[in-house]
Amino acid sequence: MKKLSLTFRFMRLLGLNLSEEEYGQISLFGAIYRAYLGFRNAFLLKYCMYSVLLGSFNYRKIRPFLWRKMGAKVGKDCFIGYEVWMDVTHSDLIELEDHVHVANRCLLLCHQRDLSHYFVGDDYAKLSYRKSKIVLKKGCLIGMGTIVCPGVTVGEGAIVGAGSLVTRDIPAWCVAVGNPAKVVRQIPKKEEK
């Protein structure tokens, strides 16, 4: 068994119930830096979520710019709506290609507890995390109030209906809705005239 860092043991003494796998080897500098990034990104995210100044300029220029500063990969001409939550501690795992639209009140979540080693009597708080990238391909739309789970890719031109829970990849050029989101129709090709 690995020897736990002094910082981790101190956090335990303070009553913090943390995963040894996730935090067991963290140094004091690492803990301070991680806290700094968390506070900085949370502050920027709060601005992104609630600012209505400058109207559409805010949706199409300021929010994408700030998301890039937080570590997300954001392409050209993306639209990020009002009150969109992103996983600020793992923002580097979020990728929006060009012309992606994320409507108001969505949540992009890049980590969740790994339940594969969870058994009766275990402490949920001590489980490690499963971190996975979210990729929103060119021109897709994530409808209002949608939750996108870790490891999901939404295909090019796809539309995810409002209030959906996206737990699996969505193919290109289709419409998906529901909890969990399922493909309900393919988007047809334009007829040549």
N, C-alpha and C positions, 0 to 999 in steps of 0.2 A: 504494500500500500504506500502511496506517495505521502511524503511529509507535507503537511499543510503550511502555507505561508503564514507569517506572523500577522500580516494584514487580515487574512481570512479568519484566523483565530480571534483577533481583536473584534472583528465584525460580529462573530458568534457571541463573544462576551457582551456585546451591546444588545444582544437579543435578536439579531437578524438571522432568520432561518433561510440559508442560501444553499444552492447546489454546490457540492464539493467539486464536481466535474467542471462546472462553469466558472467558479470563483476560487477554487482551492489553491491555485498557484499564482494568484494576482499579487503584484507588488504594490507598495504604497503609491508609487508614481503612477502605476497602471490604474489603480482605483481612483486617484485624483483626476487623471486624464479622462477616464471613462465618465466620471461625474461631470467634468467640464463639458465634454461633448454632449452629454445628455441634456444639461441645462441650456447650452447654447442652441441646440437643435429644437428643444421644446419651446424656447423663446421665439425662434424664427417661425416655428410651426404655428404658434398662437397668432402671430401677425398674419400669416398666410390664411388661417382659418377665419378670422373675424374681421379683417380689414375690408371695407367696402369703398375706400377711397380710390379714386381714379377709375372706377367702373371696369370696363372690359380690358383696359390696360393692365389692371391688377390680375385678372384671370389668365391673360395670355402672355404677359411679360414678367411681371414682378414675382408671382408665385413660382413659375418655372425656374426663374433665376435663383430664388431662394432655395428651392428644392435641390438645385445643383450645388449650392453652397453647403447644404446639409449632407451631400454625398450621393444623392440619387443621380442616375443618368437620365437626362431629359432631353429629347430631341427638339427639332424645330417646330414652331407653331402648335405647341401643345396647349390645351385648355385644362386648367385645374380649378375646379369650382370652390365655392364657399364651404367652409367647415369640413374639408377633406383631411382625414387623419392618415398619417403614414407612420410606419414603424421607425421612430426617430433613432433608436439605438442600433438599428440595422439598415439605415437608409441606403447604404452602399449596395444592398441587395435588390433595389428597386430600379427597373429600367423601363422608361417610356420612350418608344420610338417616335418618329415624326408624326405630327397631326393626331396624336392621341387626345381623346376627350375623357376626362374624369369628372363626372357631374357632382353636384353638391352632396355633402354628408356621406361620402364613401370612406371605407377603411381598407388600407393596404397593409396586411400583416405578414411579416417575413419570419416570424419565429413562433413556435408553440412547444409546449412540453412534449417530450418523447415518452409516450405511454407504453412503448414496447417492453419496458422493464418495470412496469408498475404492477404491484401485487397487493393482495389483502394485507393490511397492516403497515404498508409503506407510507412515508410522508411525501405527499404530492409536491411540496415546496422544494424538496431535495432532488427532484428529477432534473435531468439535464434537458437542454433545449434542442429541438430540431430546427435548424435554420436553413431556409431555401429561398432562392431568388424568385421574384415576381417579374415577368416580362409582359408588357403590354405592347403588342406589335402595331405597326404602322396603321394609322387611321381607325383604330378600334374605339368603341364607345363603352364606357362603364357607366351604367345608369344610376340615377340618384339613390342613395341609401344602400348601395351594394357593398358587400364584404368580400374581399379577395384574399384567400388563404395562402400560406406559404407553398412555394413550388409550382405555382400556377403560371401558365402562359396563355394569354388570350390572343388568338390569331389575328392576322391582318384583316381589317375591315369588319371584324365581328362586332355585334351589338349585344351587350349584356343588359337585360331589362332591369328596371328599377326594383330595388329591394331584394335582389338575388344574393345567394351565398355561393360563391365560386370556389369549389373544393377540388376540381379537376380541370385539366386543360380544355379550352374552348377552341375548336377548329376555326380556320379562316372563313370569312364570308358566310356567316350564319348568324341566327338570332338565338340566344339562350336566355332562359328565364327560370326562376324558381329557387326553392330551397330544398336540396341542392340544385344549382343551375343545370338545366338540361337543354340540349338543342331542340328547338321547336320548328325551325325551318331554315332552309338554305336561301341565301340571297341570290336571286337569278342574275345571269349576265344580261347586259343591255342588248336588245335586239338591234342588229345593224339594219339601217334603212337605206 
